[in-house]
Amino acid sequence: GFHLSGTVTEPATATEPEMTYKVAISFDRCKITSVTCGCGNKDIFYCAHVVALSLYRIRKPDQVKLRLPISETLFQMNRDQLQKFVQYLITAHHTEVLPTAQKLADEILSSNSEINQVHGAPDPTAGASIDDENCWHLDEEQVREQVKLFLSQGGYYGSGKQLNSMFAKVREMLRMRDSNGARMLTLITEQFMADPRLSLWRQQGTGITEKCRQLWDELGALWVCVVLNPHCKLEEKSCWLRQLRKWGEMDVCPLEDGNYGNELPNITNALTQSSGHSQDSLARPRRTVFTRAIEGCDLHWQDSHLQRIISSDFYVSPSYQREGESLLFNSQGQPLWLEHVPTACARVDALRSHGYPREALRLTVAIINTLRLQQQRQLEIYKHQKKELLQRGATTITNLEGWVGHPLNPIGCLFLTLTEACRLEEENCLEISDAGDSKPPVYQHVPVVTGSQDGDESYLSLALEVALMGMGQQRVMPEGLYAQDKVCRNEEQIIARLQDLELDPMLVQTLRKQCILLLEGGPFSGLGEVIHRESVPMHTFAKYLFSALLPHDADLAYKLALRAMRLPVLETTAPSGDVTHPHHLVSVVPSRYPRWFTLGHLESQQCELASTMLTAAKGDMLRLRTVLEAIQKNIHSSSLIFKLAQDAFKIATPADSNSDTTLLNVALELGLQVRDGAGDAGVRALVSILQSWYSLFTPTEATSIVAATVMSHNTILRLSLDYPQREELASCARTLALQCAMKDPQNCALSALTLCEKDHIAFETAYQIVIDAASTGMTYTQLFTIARYMEHRGYPLRAFKLASLAMTHLNLAYNQDTHPAINDVLWACALSHSLGKNELAAIIPLVVKSVHCATVLSDILRRCTMTAPGLAGIPGRRNSGKLMSTDKAPLRQLLDATISAYINTTHSRLTHISPRHYGEFIEFLSKARETFLLAQDGHIQFAQFIDNLKQIYKGKKKLMLLVRERFG
């Protein structure tokens, strides 16, 4: 059949009644070509009812009655039957079909109507003709609506995630070779081009927002995949080309490098700062996000060498041809594929995306063999030029087009293709939770299938090798904020994937080999001895290599990381007159083309690399020296050096073991360099650090380490500060302390109070911050600590106020008689008692509310009755010097609470008491009697209490016998 119809019943739920839906599905040559359902579902995916009916037809084909097309059935009826059929049909659906029936009747009865010119009539149940297009049903209107909706949300409510999942759907369709993939991508692109924000961004000359840029990039990359489909028809390709050109020519079409207008001139011109900039930038063709796909339309798959590479694992050159140079094979006879690397990788991505994983792998291996050969040739070239280059100490050789951060993501694509071949699929890998916290992938070695003899390679080791080659490529920093940011982002993505690989001996071997090649690679490697001044720094990459190599080859790890510490773009100094200027603290960026927008991030990565080495070198004097020299030579920012000094100090003085003197010396030297780094501006450097603390440290670090260090006696001596300078530093440190206390009162309030001790106003402010934070964010432990500090500083009334606030946060249950806060509670009550009757009267209700432990309450009561209140002697207060009575307030309330606590605790303990605790329980009752007897009628109350116990717990005969023995 070509048409399936049925009713689907959705069972009732707690909130919804049972529902029945009518569903109709047309299919043709194993594809669903149209669907309708009564649920009115509006989505790009089929509703559950359509899926249910389809599955029913697949799983129980014999339950579905197969009928002839309706035209065949009608053909078998005579005139009366036909009339009956039509009338019954109209009666069953008269509201829906009556107008249509009338209209058709009129047309059939009119001799010259259009319907009478055609022989026969349509039959939806008879299926399509062989020439008709047959493709899966795609609700185009819904695709448009959804993309429009997600774009209008502008990156909020997870719309970026939704659009990414639509892109993933396109990739899935391509992989299943579903012709709707390109159709759906066209619909998505049309909506993207119609996004009203594009013209707004263009008019304002602002860049597209970050999230949106990434979506456009993915859109461009997907089109490259689509046009590179190895089996698409020519007319399809020319149709896509027309569309892509049309979009690319629109004014609002985003450009590949993320800028609108105001582009900086080409980097090669930028270095020779010629006056003819304007012509150069005009001569540069405008490259939009679709340009690569348009260029991709010119590529074809007809090359016979390429066809042989992708169609066989065993395609090798005949052994007698392996002598001498060849463009098609390497010396082992393995095929090479010499093409612009990103383009070749785009082919791999296209094969992978269109469901040809084996072919993608074969081409990847050929590309890697080509890259290896290229690396070998570059090493040979460098050997000839080495002497001259080392004398010059710089090179002009570098790649203007880097592979990391490239719009086509060539390295990421090869890495994914290779690792996918090695992935161990787990049974339940489909059940990834919505939170997206899927487990990291698990890989195994899969040997490379090849026609040559060298059989000890695996796709996994190739993946590692190609990632290292690509990341280590020396390349010029691209222009524009977006392109530079993309370099950092892409690098981080590749490193995150590399960290998923478990380094076994085979991978460690690959890692070492490649690291040695990168170190010896001269100007072709970003880790070579000489690099271009504008070269992309290698700090992030080197940090990964250092950590990965350290357990296996420490010497190589250090050699590599120390080599990568350089940042030549900062090596030129500022005009000499400008040294004392405070802004000299921030990196010295010479006025130069083009601008490095990500410099701050790059410098922080350089600092991270240094910190990682310092941590690893702890205890090794020689290594620490070399790391220190590298820091002093290559890091130009005082604030970062200060951060490193602080890191070194932290690592050198761990809480749990002895401090490391060598590392402490390093910390000291770096600290001194902060001072020297700014010449006479040591104070300026420190002031700048104190003022911009939030970009360098957490509030806790800022108060406990930075401000404390700056205010220390040593700093004053070392910088030989005069009084005004000391005051300025102290004032900055106090401001920092107050800001930190506002931001993080829990961890910084005490440090802030300590730092502000000498300044009355600042101290008052810090105290007020604590009081304000007490009700919301602070725990009783923190408040008690600050309260005790206040008492120590000679502010007993403030200590009392903080202790009262702490009490409101506390809750001691009846059985918590060893709780760590008990000492604080006893201290708070002693403090209140020493201050006088009023304070004691204020704290007792809080104690009664928070403490339900009878032994603690009786202890407090005993202490309060032993001495007279108010012995602290607050000036201006008179104290009677008399002991307080338990019959009057405030102690009466405390006594009642203690007695009821004893009663409640007794019942709680008796519900599950075992004989071995009987003795302990009798002692507990003796303590209770002492408290009862403090009340006037206490002995009567206690006797009643004991009688109650005997009555309620008479089943516990042995225990009640002991109670009688002791208490009568």
Summary of the structure (lengths in Angstrom):
residues: 968
radius of gyration: 40.6
end to end distance: 97.3
largest distance: 124.5
contacts: 2910
relative contact order: 0.03
helix: 61%
strand: 4%
